[in-house]
Amino acid sequence: MEQKTIYLDNNATTPMHEDVIEAVNEANTLFGNASSMHSYGREAAMAIEESRKALASLIDCDPSSIVFTSGASESNNTVFNIFRERIDLGSKRNRIVTTTIEHPSINELVKYLKNLGYHVDECPVDHSGRVDLEVMKTYLGEDVALVSVMAGNNEIGTIQPVKEIARLAHEVGAYMHSDATQAIGKIPVSMRNWDVDYLSLSGHKFYGPKGIGVLAVKAKAPHTPLIHGGHQEGGRRAGTYNTASIVGIGVAAALAERDLEEESKKLWTLREMLRKGIEERIPNVVVNGNQEYCLPGTLDVSFPHAEGESILLYLDMEGIMVSTGSACASGSLEPSYVLLASGVDIELAHGSIRFSFGRYNTEDDVAYVLEKLPPIIKRLREMSTR
């Protein structure tokens, strides 16, 4: 009998939607270089511009704001490099403010910049992983060039008050950036409403291709290319256009916008079914993150006296695929820095599992997890007390 498989690691990556796969396959025939002026080049360029419009509609900005990149990691690095260069040129605004729970593409960059002598402050978060606006105010001043706060956390799902933080940043004359990668397709994302100057996202987090993303840049916000060497994207990012992937992310964006309300409700329903089921069937569990301001579909749970990697491996043997935290920070036995920064005890951090739902999950998937998970936790806890 073939083993049942349940994929609950959608925050790490999502499978491509069948419409996206079809669109990418068709776009692979558009082999012309979109920077060329002949008919093949113009055909590819037209397809790219259609995708640009779809992305702009999804995040509520002008199409001219959209810059295609290889993904949110590149987009995030580009934003920080813009202000690193301004600081190097002698700007009186020589400080960057972010938080302690950003994605590794920012968290690790902050460590790198600090080692080089740049002044980067990391605002702490409360026990639920949320930024307190009064605390954020104490980090802001007229020497701040950039404030960067993610929209929704990839590990615990906590949603940040981005609009309010942007207002505080602008009050002191700083620019505002948000990594909205995990929020896309799950909650409404609006550059205009949030009034952010920069916004990052990756296609593979909402059923698009890997290796393609966006940096959206508000008109008149400063910009310096991270990659030099060509006039593509209005001189903002050099490199031959990845036409097929750009078409794919455009289709994914249109689907995400169309299905946002329905998908958000579905993901929240599945998340809550699993949360309540775990709390009913397994004693002594801790649900991490903010339970009011939380991305639908993200559930992070700590199981005291059961080690996270062991839980993951036992679940995997039952065909259930989950994560112990961020896929971008895996490969380390260290506990999640996000949980530690949120004040979670180190033992609880070691025993945490992230379940992240997607559009292809069902209530039957939840039922299967609730059948297999309790005996696994019981077995591991018995082993730890021997």
C-alpha positions, -999 to +999 in steps of 0.1 A: +000+000+000+014+034-010+022+056+019+002+088+023+022+120+019+013+153+035+033+184+026+032+210+054+063+231+046+047+257+023+065+285+040+098+270+027+084+267-008+052+260-026+046+237-056+040+256-088+003+260-098-006+241-129-015+273-147+019+286-138+036+255-152+016+258-184+025+295-187+062+288-181+063+260-207+047+282-233+070+312-224+100+290-229+093+294-267+098+331-263+136+328-268+142+363-280+161+386-257+136+411-243+162+439-246+165+434-283+145+457-307+135+431-333+102+413-333+113+383-312+127+407-285+095+428-285+074+397-281+093+387-250+092+423-237+055+424-240+051+393-220+073+407-193+053+439-191+021+420-187+037+403-157+049+436-143+013+448-144+000+417-126+026+421-098+018+458-095-019+450-091-012+423-065+008+446-042-010+479-051+017+500-067+026+515-100+039+491-126+070+513-130+079+504-094+084+467-101+120+456-105+124+419-113+152+401-093+162+365-085+142+365-053+135+383-021+171+376-008+185+397-036+158+423-032+166+427+005+203+429-001+197+455-028+178+478-004+205+476+023+232+482-003+215+514-014+218+528+021+252+514+027+264+533-003+247+565+008+263+561+042+297+556+025+291+588+005+289+608+038+252+610+045+244+624+079+218+596+081+242+568+089+220+543+109+198+515+098+170+500+121+156+466+117+143+438+141+158+408+158+136+383+139+141+392+102+147+366+075+183+353+073+188+374+041+186+404+064+197+389+097+230+376+083+235+408+063+231+428+095+259+407+111+281+413+081+275+451+081+281+453+118+315+436+114+324+462+088+316+490+113+282+501+101+256+512+127+226+488+125+202+486+154+178+456+159+146+465+176+135+437+200+101+420+198+076+410+225+069+374+236+047+369+206+073+381+181+056+415+175+072+449+174+060+472+201+055+507+185+066+525+217+098+505+217+104+511+180+101+549+187+131+547+210+152+534+181+143+562+157+159+595+152+170+620+125+202+599+120+182+569+107+184+563+070+164+531+066+139+511+087+133+475+075+106+453+091+092+421+076+054+419+071+049+384+084+074+361+100+084+329+081+087+308+113+060+319+137+037+337+114+035+369+134+023+399+114+040+432+121+023+467+122+041+477+090+018+507+082+023+522+117+061+516+116+063+532+082+045+563+096+071+565+125+100+560+101+087+588+078+082+611+107+119+611+113+127+613+076+138+577+071+128+554+043+108+522+050+113+487+036+093+456+042+101+420+033+065+408+024+076+374+011+055+353+035+025+377+034+018+375-004-013+355-012-022+352+025-031+387+036-038+419+017-004+436+008-006+472-003+024+495-009+001+525-011-018+517+020+012+508+040+031+537+025+064+517+023+092+529+000+105+494-008+089+459-008+104+425-014+088+392-025+097+358-040+076+339-066+081+304-051+063+314-019+030+318-038+030+289-063+053+306-088+088+296-101+119+295-080+147+320-088+124+349-096+113+378-073+105+414-071+118+446-055+092+472-057+106+508-054+084+538-048+088+567-072+116+591-061+129+566-035+167+563-039+180+533-058+214+519-066+218+486-086+232+457-068+241+441-101+257+464-127+263+457-164+232+465-185+202+488-190+176+463-181+148+474-156+155+510-164+191+506-152+180+492-119+191+456-123+214+443-150+211+408-165+193+391-194+156+388-186+145+354-173+114+356-195+098+323-187+101+328-149+089+364-151+058+352-170+053+325-144+054+349-115+030+371-133+005+343-136+011+333-099+004+370-090-029+371-108-040+338-092-029+351-057-049+383-062-080+364-075-080+338-047-068+359-018-099+360+003-109+324-003-074+311+003-068+331+034-100+317+050-091+281+040-056+284+054-068+298+087-094+271+090-068+243+085-044+260+109-070+263+136-081+227+132-046+215+137-039+238+166-071+228+185-065+192+177-029+192+190-040+210+222-068+185+227-047+154+220-013+162+233-006+175+269+019+203+277+023+220+243+031+257+237+019+275+206+044+301+195+038+335+179+010+361+181-024+343+179-043+375+168-019+390+143-008+358+125-004+347+089-031+321+080-016+287+075+014+291+098+014+272+131+046+269+152+043+246+182+068+236+209+066+201+225+086+201+258+107+170+263+107+162+226+135+173+203+124+191+172+146+173+147+135+139+161+098+149+157+105+160+121+122+127+112+095+106+128+068+126+110+087+122+077+087+084+082+049+087+083+049+108+051+044+141+068+068+169+058+072+198+082+100+221+094+118+229+126+120+266+116+132+285+086+144+264+057+169+292+050+185+286+084+184+248+084+215+226+087+222+239+122+214+222+155+211+256+171+176+266+183+156+291+163+169+326+167+134+339+161+120+320+190+149+329+213+144+366+203+108+363+212+118+351+247+110+315+242+129+292+266+158+274+249+143+239+256+110+250+240+129+264+211+147+231+206+113+213+206+095+234+181+079+224+148+065+246+121+034+234+102+028+256+072-003+250+050-009+258+013-037+258-012-034+220-018-038+209+018-071+195+030-090+187+062-080+150+056-044+161+059-050+176+093-068+144+104-038+123+093-014+145+112-035+143+143-035+106+140+002+102+137+016+131+158+004+122+194+020+088+195+052+102+182+054+129+209+045+103+235+073+080+224+099+107+223+089+120+257+092+085+272+126+082+256+138+115+270+128+105+306+145+071+307 
